[in-house]
């Protein structure tokens, strides 16, 4: 499954958090006329930016123009049918703490699906193209005690293989997500940003843009190389089609998609 592209997340946050400043400066230079905002694309990024721009504007109602090459809105947030089977054409999950996107789906009356316990697998397999390099026990029992026992032994197996690196990776992901959550604070406790760089520095995320994910995980988080090679690389390839040498910020967002509690689109 795919996470929402990082550029959409950054675009949405940047416009939402900078619009009051944009509106003020534009009205001053144009003699009080409403600003005209042009947005390219009407996918979840473009359409939600247009919505939140208007919602967060307290003094003006700007003219918003959305340019879309297709006849319908939604972009890659679509489902295609091939051979009678339905496939997600783009992002298929939403992080539960991506409040803007979650609230926007509520606004559109879109129904989310949270996998039931019977649909959630407790097994893990990593295929390197030739065979399974990691394969845990599989259980699909109606007996809860059986699933717990299998999960316990799988946990022991993964700890033996990766040590405390799994715990360190979880801590890194939680820290990154909490930094993103700062953007949801009210205007009373956060500034208005004039650039993406300023916005990232305020939340403590800018340092991730100057290094690769692999560099951050090896030098900063001190993860075991085996975990990066097997698990982290799988996650970044599934989400963004890239290796662990992806940008540190994009990679951190990608790793956030490895947790649970997601809502299906």
C-alpha atoms as one frame of an Amber mdcrd trajectory, in Angstrom:
protein
   0.000   0.000   0.000   1.128   3.537  -0.683   1.413   6.515   1.592   0.346
   9.962   0.457   3.299  11.486  -1.448   5.544  13.677   0.701   5.232  16.641
  -1.673   1.450  16.640  -1.192   1.834  16.632   2.593   4.384  19.469   2.517
   2.301  21.443  -0.013  -0.816  21.100   2.109   0.912  22.099   5.330   2.775
  24.997   3.727  -0.292  26.592   2.166  -2.398  26.085   5.277   0.202  27.633
   7.555   1.343  30.495   5.321  -1.916  31.707   3.823  -2.691  34.420   6.414
   0.672  36.025   5.598   0.127  35.640   1.845  -3.317  37.172   2.063  -2.073
  40.147   4.068   0.910  40.954   1.861  -1.058  40.539  -1.363  -3.866  42.857
  -0.312  -1.344  45.541   0.633   0.442  45.470  -2.707  -2.719  45.302  -4.801
  -4.592  48.094  -3.099  -6.972  45.854  -1.179  -8.095  43.595  -4.025  -8.569
  39.929  -3.208  -5.678  37.677  -4.103  -5.916  35.125  -6.890  -4.467  31.748
  -5.969  -3.652  29.261  -8.737  -3.389  25.562  -7.907  -2.122  22.962 -10.358
  -3.989  19.666 -10.108  -7.193  18.668  -8.331  -6.025  15.527  -6.573  -6.277
  15.221  -2.808  -3.371  17.670  -2.518  -4.722  20.401  -4.788  -8.375  20.122
  -3.825  -7.696  20.001  -0.086  -5.274  22.944  -0.321  -8.039  24.959  -1.990
 -10.479  24.014   0.760  -8.163  24.772   3.669  -6.907  28.004   2.100 -10.436
  29.318   2.207 -11.123  27.867   5.646  -8.011  29.380   7.247  -8.475  32.786
   5.633 -10.083  34.952   8.312 -10.115  38.321   6.544 -10.362  37.586   2.831
 -12.095  35.259   0.401  -9.552  34.886  -2.400 -10.305  33.840  -5.915  -8.996
  30.290  -6.258  -8.341  28.769  -9.675  -7.638  25.039  -9.962  -6.147  23.767
 -13.210  -6.837  20.095 -13.968  -6.088  18.291 -17.229  -8.623  15.512 -16.649
 -12.405  15.713 -16.645 -12.711  14.566 -13.022 -11.117  15.521  -9.724  -9.299
  13.175  -7.389  -6.024  12.572  -9.192  -4.431   9.294  -8.153  -6.919   8.835
  -5.329  -8.935   6.556  -7.549  -9.869   2.918  -7.975  -9.469   1.151 -11.306
 -11.018  -2.162 -12.328  -8.885  -4.652 -14.252 -10.186  -8.090 -15.107 -13.036
  -7.712 -12.659 -10.726  -6.903  -9.730 -10.489  -3.458  -8.110  -7.073  -1.866
  -7.552  -6.040   1.373  -5.873  -4.455   3.660  -8.476  -2.587   5.696  -5.881
  -2.525   6.208  -2.144  -4.630   3.608  -0.353  -4.008   4.364   3.322  -4.138
   7.413   5.570  -2.009   7.798   8.655  -4.362   8.245  11.647  -2.451  11.374
  12.704  -2.667  13.016   9.281  -5.555  15.091  10.590  -5.941  17.389   7.573
  -6.347  14.483   5.147  -8.582  12.554   7.549 -10.818  15.568   8.138 -10.972
  16.199   4.407 -12.208  12.662   3.740 -14.890  13.227   6.390 -15.871  16.449
   4.645 -16.338  14.510   1.393 -18.301  11.765   3.188 -15.747   9.155   2.140
 -15.942   5.898   4.033 -12.769   4.585   5.590 -12.079   0.957   6.354 -10.122
  -0.148   9.399  -8.934  -3.768   8.999 -10.501  -6.150  11.463  -8.386  -8.393
  13.647  -9.177 -11.320  11.359  -7.877  -9.380   8.335  -4.679  -8.259  10.029
  -1.823 -10.700   9.604   0.648 -11.278  12.425   3.192 -12.869  10.087   6.037
 -11.257   8.160   7.885 -12.352   5.060  10.654 -10.544   3.149  11.457 -11.741
  -0.377  14.748 -10.685  -1.994  13.909 -11.871  -5.509  15.318 -15.344  -5.037
  13.762 -16.507  -1.802  12.545 -15.492   1.645  15.319 -13.968   3.739  12.869
 -13.485   6.607   9.780 -15.564   7.254   7.917 -15.684  10.541   5.293 -18.144
  11.677   1.820 -17.733  10.245  -1.419 -18.138  12.162  -4.999 -17.616  11.121
  -6.774 -19.187  14.032 -10.104 -18.314  15.570  -8.485 -19.038  18.924  -7.033
 -15.829  20.313  -4.588 -17.691  22.548  -3.059 -19.403  19.505  -2.503 -16.078
  17.745  -0.913 -14.633  20.878   1.485 -17.563  21.198   2.507 -17.297  17.535
   2.934 -13.535  17.880   5.118 -14.069  20.960   7.463 -16.467  19.171   7.597
 -14.190  16.125   8.633 -11.342  18.413  11.450 -13.455  19.855  12.615 -14.409
  16.357  12.704 -10.774  15.184  14.520  -9.680  18.343  17.183 -12.346  17.834
  17.631 -11.200  14.234  17.525  -7.407  14.702  18.106  -6.825  18.418  17.009
  -3.465  19.833  17.077  -1.849  16.383  13.328  -2.429  16.006  12.705  -0.476
  19.209  15.058   2.292  18.072  13.297   2.535  14.709   9.911   2.788  16.407
  11.247   5.583  18.605  12.582   7.439  15.559   9.217   7.174  13.797   7.287
   8.353  16.877   9.622  11.329  17.300   9.197  12.334  13.649   5.395  12.042
  13.771   5.269  14.146  16.946   7.266  16.871  15.199   4.736  16.912  12.359
   1.934  17.211  14.916   3.296  20.613  15.938   1.807  21.994  12.719  -1.681
  21.326  14.045  -1.197  23.717  16.930  -3.312  26.860  16.880  -2.013  30.156
  15.514  -1.706  31.347  19.108   1.241  28.993  19.714   2.935  28.820  16.318
   4.181  31.465  13.865   3.113  32.093  10.285   5.773  30.765   7.914   7.089
  32.505   4.817   8.942  29.514   3.364   9.055  25.727   3.514  12.573  25.923
   4.966  11.378  28.113   7.831   8.445  25.783   8.438  10.658  22.675   8.616
  13.235  24.335  10.866  10.543  25.390  13.344   9.388  21.780  13.765  12.921
  20.366  13.920  12.617  18.500  10.610  14.927  20.521   8.377  18.055  18.538
   9.282  16.509  15.464   7.630  16.505  17.220   4.244  20.306  17.395   4.145
  20.995  13.683   4.461  19.693  10.363   3.236  17.485   8.124   5.333  20.272
   5.546   5.500  22.735   8.128   6.826  20.283   9.228   9.512  19.480   5.677
  10.594  23.129   4.561  10.678  24.799   7.651  12.160  21.949   9.123  14.178
  19.610   6.328  15.252  22.331   3.633  15.274  20.245   0.940  13.593  21.734
  -2.413  12.670  22.739  -2.540   8.970  20.795  -5.793   8.580  17.531  -4.105
   9.605  18.121  -1.279   7.133  18.965  -3.699   4.337  16.006  -6.007   4.881
  13.131  -4.129   6.516  13.715  -0.399   5.934  14.531  -0.917   2.254  11.343
  -2.945   1.793   9.265  -0.142   3.324  10.800   2.629   1.193  10.461   0.557
  -1.983   6.802  -0.219  -1.300   5.881   3.383  -0.478   8.099   5.392  -2.837
   9.861   2.886  -5.098  13.276   3.938  -3.785  16.085   2.543  -1.660  17.154
   3.625   1.820  19.224   6.354   0.119  16.004   8.341  -0.270  15.864  11.818
   1.306  15.871  11.596   5.093  12.606  13.516   5.415  10.779  11.499   2.758
  12.174   8.308   4.253  10.970   9.220   7.731   7.468   9.780   6.343   7.712
   6.441   4.556   8.649   4.646   7.785   5.627   6.192   9.479   3.597   4.004
   7.138   4.998   0.866   8.752   2.892   1.243  11.882  -0.654   0.146  12.582
  -4.007   1.838  12.995  -4.340   2.972   9.388  -7.565   3.754   7.632  -8.043
   2.421   4.124  -9.235   4.838   1.463
